[in-house]
């Protein structure tokens, strides 16, 4: 029952996001850290050993399984859970209080308690399919799942199930779903040992902060028999 953690949750938003997104970046970074704590708590209570990566970037022209290189441009992946049998991509969306769903045009939107709306373009994105394809390639054909985690204060309207990101194979769930064991059946009780090369390939995509430490080599994390944070 252990998890090896790599990277720093929310680092990209903390480092440069505030210049572009302002207070939304600070809220997003805080939510990424909360999700990271929930993931570590959940994994530490599971049988077997897992690898947990935070803030992965630099996915351009990846090969592996597949005929053509895959380029995700500037896309970053907030969290990846990796075992020898499966993987889980977790994207943290700190959209705040309100009701998340689609408007009359079928576009993602958060309706706040005061009735104002905020566009949620990530609901309209089909990039989850590409991100899943990337992990499939980097792990030599191991299958997995993509999920978006929103705060527990964000209510989910039924129309979320019609969002483009969901139709392309992802799920939108509240933070509590992680510690409540929603994905317990995703990883079997008996996990194969994770291939070292898969860990190495993902480590090479840690944020520049992590990759530049230790003379430019990836930070390969540390063993954690228990979570580094408290229960959200």
VMD Tcl script that draws the C-alpha trace (Angstrom):
set ca {
  {0.00 0.00 0.00}
  {2.20 2.81 -1.25}
  {2.50 5.48 -3.88}
  {5.53 7.15 -5.44}
  {4.87 10.82 -6.16}
  {6.52 12.84 -8.93}
  {6.29 16.56 -9.63}
  {4.54 19.50 -8.00}
  {0.75 19.90 -8.32}
  {-0.29 23.25 -9.73}
  {3.24 24.35 -10.53}
  {2.51 25.62 -14.04}
  {-0.36 27.79 -12.80}
  {1.64 29.02 -9.81}
  {4.64 29.92 -11.93}
  {3.08 31.67 -14.90}
  {-0.69 31.27 -14.87}
  {-1.41 34.34 -12.75}
  {-0.13 36.60 -15.53}
  {-2.72 35.18 -17.91}
  {-5.61 34.09 -15.68}
  {-5.27 36.24 -12.54}
  {-7.26 35.02 -9.54}
  {-8.59 32.08 -11.56}
  {-5.04 30.71 -11.73}
  {-4.67 30.87 -7.94}
  {-8.00 29.10 -7.50}
  {-6.99 26.51 -10.08}
  {-3.63 25.85 -8.44}
  {-5.31 25.46 -5.05}
  {-7.77 22.95 -6.50}
  {-4.96 20.98 -8.15}
  {-3.29 20.64 -4.76}
  {-6.55 19.45 -3.20}
  {-6.99 16.87 -5.94}
  {-3.38 15.75 -5.46}
  {-4.02 15.21 -1.74}
  {-7.19 13.22 -2.47}
  {-5.37 11.04 -5.00}
  {-2.52 10.30 -2.61}
  {-4.95 9.46 0.17}
  {-6.95 7.12 -2.05}
  {-3.90 5.38 -3.53}
  {-2.15 4.94 -0.17}
  {-5.12 2.90 1.03}
  {-5.16 0.67 -2.05}
  {-3.31 -2.67 -2.26}
  {-0.20 -2.67 -4.42}
  {2.07 0.15 -5.52}
  {1.19 3.13 -7.73}
  {3.02 5.97 -9.44}
  {1.41 9.42 -9.27}
  {2.60 12.23 -11.55}
  {1.70 15.92 -11.17}
  {1.89 18.68 -13.80}
  {3.10 17.04 -17.00}
  {3.98 19.15 -20.05}
  {5.85 19.10 -23.36}
  {3.75 16.58 -25.27}
  {4.70 17.17 -28.88}
  {5.56 14.66 -31.57}
  {5.21 11.61 -29.33}
  {5.48 8.24 -31.06}
  {5.19 4.82 -29.38}
  {2.15 2.69 -30.26}
  {0.51 4.27 -33.32}
  {1.44 5.03 -36.95}
  {1.98 8.78 -36.70}
  {3.51 11.17 -34.13}
  {0.99 12.76 -31.75}
  {1.28 16.47 -30.98}
  {-0.70 18.00 -28.09}
  {1.05 21.35 -28.38}
  {1.07 23.33 -25.13}
  {-1.41 21.02 -23.37}
  {-0.48 20.01 -19.86}
  {-1.88 17.09 -17.86}
  {-2.56 17.84 -14.20}
  {-2.25 14.32 -12.75}
  {-1.61 10.77 -13.97}
  {-2.01 7.60 -11.90}
  {0.03 4.75 -13.35}
  {0.24 1.05 -12.55}
  {1.35 -1.97 -14.52}
  {-2.21 -2.68 -15.66}
  {-3.93 0.67 -16.16}
  {-3.64 4.44 -15.98}
  {-5.91 7.32 -15.02}
  {-5.65 10.89 -16.35}
  {-7.04 13.40 -13.86}
  {-7.63 17.01 -14.90}
  {-8.44 19.42 -12.07}
  {-11.02 22.12 -12.84}
  {-11.41 24.61 -10.00}
  {-14.46 26.28 -11.53}
  {-15.96 27.33 -8.17}
  {-19.48 27.30 -6.75}
  {-22.46 27.11 -9.05}
  {-24.08 24.68 -11.46}
  {-22.00 23.25 -14.29}
  {-23.70 22.27 -17.54}
  {-24.43 23.31 -21.12}
  {-26.27 26.42 -22.23}
  {-28.95 26.55 -24.95}
  {-26.25 26.58 -27.62}
  {-24.69 23.42 -26.20}
  {-21.65 25.26 -24.85}
  {-20.10 24.63 -21.43}
  {-21.09 27.13 -18.75}
  {-21.08 27.60 -14.98}
  {-24.20 29.30 -13.62}
  {-23.29 31.04 -10.37}
  {-25.60 31.43 -7.41}
  {-26.33 35.06 -8.40}
  {-27.45 33.95 -11.88}
  {-24.38 35.16 -13.75}
  {-22.65 32.74 -16.09}
  {-19.01 31.94 -16.83}
  {-18.01 30.08 -19.98}
  {-16.32 26.70 -19.40}
  {-14.55 26.03 -22.67}
  {-12.91 22.86 -21.36}
  {-16.31 21.16 -21.51}
  {-16.33 21.82 -25.26}
  {-12.85 20.38 -25.79}
  {-12.24 17.08 -27.55}
  {-8.61 17.01 -26.45}
  {-9.28 14.33 -23.85}
  {-9.29 11.78 -26.65}
  {-5.82 12.93 -27.71}
  {-4.54 12.89 -24.11}
  {-5.82 9.35 -23.65}
  {-4.17 8.37 -26.92}
  {-0.92 9.84 -25.65}
  {-0.93 7.72 -22.48}
  {-1.84 4.69 -24.56}
  {1.25 5.28 -26.67}
  {3.62 6.07 -23.81}
  {2.63 2.87 -22.01}
  {2.90 0.60 -25.05}
  {-0.82 -0.01 -25.36}
  {-2.04 -0.12 -21.74}
  {-5.63 1.14 -21.51}
  {-6.99 3.73 -19.09}
  {-9.57 6.43 -18.37}
  {-9.77 10.24 -18.34}
  {-11.64 12.26 -15.69}
  {-12.23 15.91 -14.79}
  {-12.50 16.66 -11.07}
  {-14.41 19.77 -9.96}
  {-14.87 21.13 -6.41}
  {-17.54 19.58 -4.22}
  {-19.28 22.97 -4.23}
  {-19.82 22.67 -7.99}
  {-23.18 21.10 -8.82}
  {-23.41 18.97 -11.98}
  {-26.41 19.55 -14.23}
  {-27.52 16.47 -16.26}
  {-26.49 18.25 -19.47}
  {-22.84 17.74 -18.48}
  {-23.20 14.20 -19.79}
  {-23.66 15.68 -23.29}
  {-20.48 17.78 -23.14}
  {-17.92 17.18 -25.88}
  {-15.23 16.13 -23.41}
  {-17.53 13.49 -21.88}
  {-18.65 12.15 -25.26}
  {-15.00 11.66 -26.16}
  {-14.48 9.26 -23.28}
  {-14.05 11.27 -20.09}
  {-16.04 11.78 -16.90}
  {-16.84 14.89 -14.86}
  {-16.98 14.16 -11.13}
  {-16.81 16.02 -7.79}
  {-13.66 15.86 -5.67}
  {-15.24 13.54 -3.11}
  {-15.59 10.83 -5.78}
  {-11.86 10.11 -5.45}
  {-11.79 9.40 -1.74}
  {-15.22 7.73 -1.89}
  {-13.67 5.03 -4.09}
  {-15.35 5.77 -7.42}
  {-12.33 4.35 -9.26}
  {-11.62 1.40 -6.97}
  {-12.68 -1.06 -9.68}
  {-10.59 0.72 -12.31}
  {-7.42 -0.72 -10.78}
  {-7.63 -4.39 -9.90}
  {-6.64 -5.58 -6.44}
  {-3.59 -7.31 -7.92}
  {-1.50 -4.90 -9.96}
  {1.44 -5.86 -12.15}
  {4.74 -4.11 -11.53}
  {4.94 -0.88 -13.51}
  {7.48 -0.99 -16.32}
  {10.48 1.26 -15.44}
  {10.56 2.68 -18.96}
  {6.97 3.89 -18.63}
  {7.86 5.70 -15.41}
  {10.93 7.18 -17.09}
  {8.98 8.39 -20.14}
  {6.39 10.18 -18.02}
  {9.09 11.61 -15.73}
  {10.64 13.29 -18.75}
  {7.43 15.32 -19.10}
  {7.34 16.77 -15.61}
  {7.02 20.57 -15.57}
  {10.18 22.55 -16.35}
  {10.57 23.32 -12.62}
  {10.97 19.63 -11.82}
  {12.91 18.74 -14.95}
  {15.44 21.50 -14.37}
  {16.23 20.42 -10.80}
  {19.22 18.21 -10.17}
  {21.24 19.29 -13.18}
  {18.39 19.10 -15.68}
  {17.41 15.50 -14.98}
  {13.86 14.50 -14.10}
  {12.93 14.38 -10.45}
  {11.90 10.75 -9.99}
  {9.91 11.39 -6.86}
  {9.97 9.70 -3.51}
  {8.21 6.82 -1.82}
  {5.14 7.79 0.19}
  {3.48 5.12 2.29}
  {0.87 7.67 3.33}
  {-0.48 10.87 1.73}
  {1.47 14.10 1.98}
  {-1.68 16.09 2.73}
  {-4.78 15.76 4.83}
  {-8.16 14.56 3.70}
  {-9.88 17.31 1.70}
}
mol new
graphics top color blue
foreach p $ca { graphics top sphere $p radius 0.5 }
foreach p [lrange $ca 0 end-1] q [lrange $ca 1 end] { graphics top cylinder $p $q radius 0.2 }
display resetview
